[in-house]
Amino acid sequence: MNCKKENILSWKSEGVKLGLIDIREFYESPEINDSEVINVPMGELLSYDFNVETTYVLICGTGRRATAAVMEIARIKPEVKVYALDGGAEAYLA
């Protein structure tokens, strides 16, 4: 499942508990300097302790890796609400 930045802003205004996760490696750019975004590289993502009461948005470079990660998380942990951000980090920062 994919979402847009507008969805994130809407969920925030509705009081939805969000988990924003940058799945890129630490050396990738552009850097997201936002205290609401945590970095969990894709290789560590499946061992992340997802909370079923949180809606997660995964951020990568373009949205493709995040989409693949969402499909895998949905397969392994179907109770987790998780989305991939269309356009990746550039879209988040826009």
VOBA-1610 file (N, C-alpha, C; in pm, whole numbers, padded with zeros to 5 digits, always signed):
BEGIN
Met+00084-00118+00000Met+00000+00000+00000Met+00089+00124+00000Asn+00053+00217-00083Asn+00131+00340-00093Asn+00050+00458-00041Cys+00119+00565-00007Cys+00054+00689+00036Cys+00134+00806-00017Lys+00077+00923-00003Lys+00141+01047-00045Lys+00167+01134+00079Lys+00246+01237+00063Lys+00275+01326+00176Lys+00146+01385+00232Glu+00048+01411+00145Glu-00080+01465+00190Glu-00149+01371+00289Asn-00134+01240+00268Asn-00191+01143+00362Asn-00126+01157+00499Ile+00006+01173+00500Ile+00077+01189+00627Ile+00026+01312+00701Leu+00014+01423+00630Leu-00034+01547+00692Leu-00176+01531+00743Ser-00259+01463+00668Ser-00398+01438+00708Ser-00403+01350+00833Trp-00325+01241+00832Trp-00323+01153+00949Trp-00276+01226+01073Lys-00174+01311+01057Lys-00126+01389+01172Lys-00235+01479+01227Ser-00308+01546+01138Ser-00414+01637+01183Ser-00530+01562+01247Glu-00548+01436+01210Glu-00655+01352+01268Glu-00610+01285+01398Gly-00484+01302+01434Gly-00434+01243+01558Gly-00395+01096+01546Val-00376+01049+01425Val-00333+00910+01404Val-00189+00896+01456Lys-00164+00788+01530Lys-00029+00762+01580Lys+00055+00710+01464Leu+00155+00791+01424Leu+00238+00759+01307Leu+00378+00717+01347Gly+00431+00624+01269Gly+00571+00585+01278Gly+00633+00610+01142Leu+00716+00710+01131Leu+00782+00744+01004Leu+00921+00683+01006Ile+00947+00592+00912Ile+01073+00518+00912Ile+01145+00537+00779Asp+01265+00592+00787Asp+01352+00605+00671Asp+01430+00474+00660Ile+01404+00397+00553Ile+01467+00265+00540Ile+01596+00270+00459Arg+01640+00390+00423Arg+01765+00402+00348Arg+01884+00380+00440Glu+01999+00354+00378Glu+02123+00342+00454Glu+02162+00482+00504Phe+02241+00487+00609Phe+02278+00615+00672Phe+02351+00709+00577Tyr+02421+00657+00479Tyr+02500+00740+00388Tyr+02419+00796+00271Glu+02294+00752+00254Glu+02215+00799+00140Glu+02162+00939+00163Ser+02144+01011+00053Ser+02092+01147+00063Ser+01970+01159-00027Pro+01887+01259-00009Pro+01904+01369+00085Pro+01875+01324+00228Glu+01943+01387+00322Glu+01925+01355+00462Glu+01793+01414+00511Ile+01721+01338+00590Ile+01596+01385+00650Ile+01626+01422+00794Asn+01627+01552+00822Asn+01652+01600+00958Asn+01518+01636+01022Asp+01445+01533+01062Asp+01314+01551+01122Asp+01307+01456+01240Ser+01282+01510+01358Ser+01281+01427+01479Ser+01171+01322+01477Glu+01073+01337+01390Glu+00964+01239+01381Glu+01002+01118+01296Val+01113+01126+01223Val+01154+01018+01133Val+01272+00945+01195Ile+01258+00812+01209Ile+01369+00731+01258Ile+01432+00657+01140Asn+01558+00620+01154Asn+01626+00546+01048Asn+01640+00401+01090Val+01580+00313+01012Val+01594+00169+01028Val+01627+00115+00889Pro+01755+00090+00860Pro+01791+00043+00726Pro+01710-00082+00687Met+01685-00095+00559Met+01600-00203+00509Met+01646-00340+00558Gly+01776-00361+00570Gly+01827-00489+00615Gly+01790-00524+00759Glu+01752-00423+00837Glu+01714-00443+00977Glu+01564-00433+00999Leu+01491-00401+00895Leu+01349-00367+00908Leu+01262-00483+00957Leu+01286-00604+00909Leu+01200-00715+00946Leu+01214-00754+01093Ser+01325-00714+01157Ser+01340-00741+01300Ser+01291-00624+01387Tyr+01242-00518+01323Tyr+01189-00401+01396Tyr+01064-00442+01473Asp+01046-00386+01592Asp+00932-00417+01677Asp+00815-00325+01642Phe+00734-00367+01543Phe+00619-00288+01500Phe+00506-00296+01603Asn+00443-00182+01628Asn+00329-00173+01719Asn+00201-00172+01634Val+00108-00261+01662Val-00013-00270+01581Val-00104-00149+01597Glu-00079-00065+01696Glu-00161+00055+01716Glu-00105+00176+01642Thr+00004+00157+01571Thr+00070+00265+01499Thr+00056+00241+01349Thr+00037+00349+01275Thr+00038+00344+01129Thr+00178+00386+01084Tyr+00244+00299+01010Tyr+00381+00323+00968Tyr+00387+00369+00823Val+00479+00462+00797Val+00509+00506+00661Val+00659+00485+00640Leu+00692+00404+00540Leu+00831+00377+00508Leu+00877+00472+00399Ile+00996+00527+00417Ile+01052+00626+00324Ile+01184+00572+00271Cys+01199+00572+00139Cys+01327+00533+00078Cys+01365+00641-00022Gly+01445+00609-00120Gly+01488+00708-00217Gly+01379+00750-00314Thr+01304+00653-00365Thr+01203+00682-00467Thr+01065+00625-00435Gly+01059+00532-00342Gly+00934+00464-00310Gly+00934+00318-00349Arg+01030+00278-00433Arg+01032+00138-00480Arg+01076+00041-00371Arg+01185+00070-00301Arg+01229-00020-00193Arg+01125-00025-00082Ala+01067+00090-00052Ala+00965+00094+00053Ala+00844+00010+00013Thr+00806+00014-00113Thr+00693-00067-00161Thr+00724-00215-00145Ala+00845-00256-00180Ala+00885-00396-00164Ala+00884-00435-00016Ala+00931-00345+00069Ala+00933-00373+00213Ala+00792-00384+00269Val+00702-00298+00223Val+00562-00304+00268Val+00501-00439+00233Met+00527-00488+00113Met+00472-00617+00071Met+00525-00730+00159Glu+00651-00724+00194Glu+00710-00829+00279Glu+00656-00820+00421Ile+00645-00700+00476Ile+00591-00684+00612Ile+00446-00730+00616Ala+00368-00696+00513Ala+00227-00738+00507Ala+00215-00890+00503Arg+00311-00955+00439Arg+00309-01101+00431Arg+00343-01165+00566Ile+00442-01109+00633Ile+00490-01167+00759Ile+00409-01120+00880Lys+00369-00993+00878Lys+00299-00932+00992Lys+00174-00860+00941Pro+00072-00934+00897Pro-00045-00871+00834Pro-00124-00777+00925Glu-00102-00785+01055Glu-00174-00699+01148Glu-00117-00557+01154Val+00000-00535+01095Val+00066-00404+01097Val+00014-00318+00982Lys-00021-00193+01013Lys-00062-00097+00910Lys+00063-00025+00861Val+00099-00052+00736Val+00224+00003+00684Val+00206+00048+00539Tyr+00264+00163+00509Tyr+00254+00225+00376Tyr+00393+00263+00327Ala+00407+00272+00197Ala+00528+00325+00133Ala+00497+00464+00081Leu+00586+00557+00106Leu+00566+00695+00060Leu+00601+00706-00088Asp+00503+00741-00170Asp+00527+00766-00313Asp+00628+00880-00325Gly+00730+00860-00407Gly+00828+00965-00431Gly+00942+00968-00332Gly+00934+00888-00227Gly+01044+00874-00131Gly+01082+01000-00056Ala+01212+01009-00025Ala+01263+01119+00058Ala+01239+01255-00004Glu+01255+01266-00136Glu+01232+01395-00202Glu+01089+01442-00180Ala+00993+01350-00190Ala+00852+01386-00169Ala+00828+01427-00024Tyr+00892+01358+00070Tyr+00875+01393+00210Tyr+00928+01532+00238Leu+01041+01565+00180Leu+01104+01694+00207Leu+01041+01810+00132Ala+00961+01780+00030Ala+00901+01886-00053Ala+00797+01965+00024
//
